[in-house]
Amino acid sequence: MAGTRRDDPGAKALLSIGALSRATGLAVETLRTWERRYGFPAPERKASGHRAYSMTSVARLRRIAAALAQGHRAGDVVRASDDDLGALLGMLAAPAPARAAATAPLHADTLVALVARFDGDGLTRALNAEWGRLGPMAFLEQRIAPLVAAVGTAWESGRLEVRHEHFLSERLGDLLRAYRLPFEERSRGPLVVLATLPGEMHAIGLQMAALVLSMNGCRVCYVGTEVPLVELASVARDLGARGIGVSVSLATRGRRTGTALARLRRLAPGRTSLVVGGGGAPQRVAGATVVRDLPALAAWATALEGPA
C-alpha cells in the first residue's frame, strides 16, 4: 500500500500535544501558548490532518523546563538558541571528549562526595544539569532518591555526620521547591494537602511528592513536617481538599505510624482521599492508598482528577 503506515519502522515518530506534555512535564496550555507566541514547539500535520509534534522537541522542552525552574523567564528561554540555552543551564557545549563524559550517567557517589565537602554550588550545578538531561520523573527516581539513600547509608556507616544530612536536606529542599514553582503556578486541578506525621522530621520525600503532584496538575498545600493529626485533618476540611498526602521515612516506620494513619483516616473528611508513601509506609492502611513509587503517586493524582 502506498504511503507510510503508522507501524512502519521508518516512519517519523510524532507525538500528540498530550503525549508531549506528559513527556516534558509542561502543561498542554503552556505548550499551546508558546506555540502561538514564540513559534515553538512547531507542529506538523499528520496524513489525517491532525497536528502532532516531533520527538526531537522533547529534549529541548525539558531543558527549557529546567531553565524555568532556575528562575529564567519563558520569553527568554523559549526563544533562546541551543547554545544560549545551554549557557543558561551551565551546560555550554564542550569539545567532543568532554561532551561525551558530561552525558555519561552521574553516579550517586559523585554527588555524595559533593555533600561530604559541603559543596553546595557544585551539587546544585550537577543536579540542575541532570534535571535538564533526564526530565522530571527520571531525575527524581534516578538521581534524588538514590542520593538520599546513599547519604543515609553513609551516615549509618559513620562516613558522614548529621550535619551532612541537614545540609543535603536544605539544599534539595531549595532545589525541589524551585523546580516545582513553574508547575505550581499553572496547576488548576484538585487540592492535596501534604504533610508528615508527628515525630517525622524528614521532608525530602514530601518535597518529591509535591513536585510529582504539581507536575500532574494538582494544587498543593504544603504544610510540612510534624503536623498534629487534628490540625492536618482541619486544614483538609477547611480548604475542601480532595486529598491528603503523607510521607513516611524508614526512620519512623512501625506500629505507631500505622496507628497514627488509621486515626488520621478517621479524623479526615470522608470525601478526602488519603495517600501514603515513602520507604517507611505500611503495607496497608484501611481507607487509604499506599503508593510504592513516584509513578504510582502520579497515577493516583490522575485518578483524583475524576468526580469527587
HELIX and SHEET records of a PDB file:
HELIX    1   1 ILE A   17  THR A   24  1                                   8    
HELIX    2   2 VAL A   28  TYR A   38  1                                  11    
HELIX    3   3 THR A   56  ALA A   69  1                                  14    
HELIX    4   4 ALA A   74  VAL A   77  1                                   4    
HELIX    5   5 ASP A   82  LEU A   88  1                                   7    
HELIX    6   6 ALA A   96  ALA A  102  1                                   7    
HELIX    7   7 ALA A  108  ALA A  116  1                                   9    
HELIX    8   8 GLY A  120  LEU A  134  1                                  15    
HELIX    9   9 PRO A  136  PHE A  139  1                                   4    
HELIX   10  10 LEU A  140  ILE A  144  3                                   5    
HELIX   11  11 ALA A  145  GLU A  156  1                                  12    
HELIX   12  12 VAL A  162  ARG A  186  1                                  25    
HELIX   13  13 ILE A  204  MET A  215  1                                  12    
HELIX   14  14 LEU A  229  LEU A  239  1                                  11    
HELIX   15  15 LEU A  250  THR A  252  5                                   3    
HELIX   16  16 ARG A  255  LEU A  267  1                                  13    
HELIX   17  17 LEU A  294  LEU A  304  1                                  11    
SHEET    1   A 3 LEU A  14  LEU A  15  0                                        
SHEET    2   A 3 ARG A  51  SER A  54 -1                                        
SHEET    3   A 3 GLU A  44  ARG A  45 -1                                        
SHEET    1   B 5 ARG A 219  GLY A 224  0                                        
SHEET    2   B 5 LEU A 191  ALA A 195  1                                        
SHEET    3   B 5 GLY A 243  SER A 247  1                                        
SHEET    4   B 5 SER A 273  GLY A 277  1                                        
SHEET    5   B 5 THR A 289  VAL A 290  1                                        
END                                                                             
